[in-house]
Amino acid sequence: MTRTVLMISAILGLIVVASISVSSCSVTVESGYMGIKTTKFGPNPGVQRDELGPGFHWEGIGEKIRTYQTLQRTYSYTREPNADGRENEEIMFSDVLGLPMTADVALTFKVREDRAADLYATWRQEFDAFIDGPLRTSVRAAIARETEKLPVACNAQQSSVPVVAPVAAPGAPIVPVGTQDAEDCPGQLIGPGRQIVLQKAMQALQREWAPQGLDIIRMEWVGSIRYPESVVTAIQSRTTAEQNTRAALERVNLERANAEARIAQARGQAE
């Protein structure tokens, strides 16, 4: 009886030890991920270029298996903490005059399954560290290269009063023909230039990362660009001045029309 109990205990102990050894020396690669093995010994030490598919994989002496997500993922670089990161990850850039701005950006990308090992071999960083490091730096540089070509707003820090067209005839109304910067400023970050910049930056990212095995699928602004306070104040003042000018021109046209009507009435009475 004692011998049987000892034998059963020994067998159970061996099973427990074997289970611990297997669990500590094996790695499970989940679906939607690829395993990347690095070795310290053997004829070809370093990153092994053959990715490991989903399943159980043995991790031998001197070997390490990491996982890279190959599912499509959207990561948001934001000022406020979110599910992707707890620190400030906003993207900083400037316009053609060097005015600093920041914005939150969402990037959708996907690691190709047959290039996960190559991507890790190039950067030697865990997947989350790669997203927060080299990839974020590349996003910031691509956006900055495009925003530095445009002003945040056309003559935003100068007073811009609509130009009044000369009256061609005594009875012609006074109309504004627009601001002087309309033709000299084809694009600005406050306006259509905001999306044009993002589109060109995404194309640059696609050219940069496609050869490395990373597909850039989409990039979007999250909310509005945070413009300098001085620029926002100047634009608000400019808008107010233009509205006041238009209102004054409308009053002038109305008064002129009323005066011409009274003249016509007086002429008719005289005749």
Secondary structure, 3 states (H helix, E strand, C coil): CHHHHHHHHHHHHHHHHHHHHHHHHEEEECCCEEEEEEECCCCCCEECCCCECCEEEECCCCEEEEEEECCCEEEEECCCCCCCCCCCCCEEEECCCCCEEEEEEEEEEEECHHHHHHHHHHHCCCHHHHHHHHHHHHHHHHHHHHHCCCCCCCCCCCCCCCCECCCCCCCCCCCECCCCCCCCCCCCCCCCHHHHHHHHHHHHHHHHHHHHCEEEEEEEEEEEEECCHHHHHHHHHHHHHHHHHHHHHHHHHHHHHHHHHHHHHHHHHHC
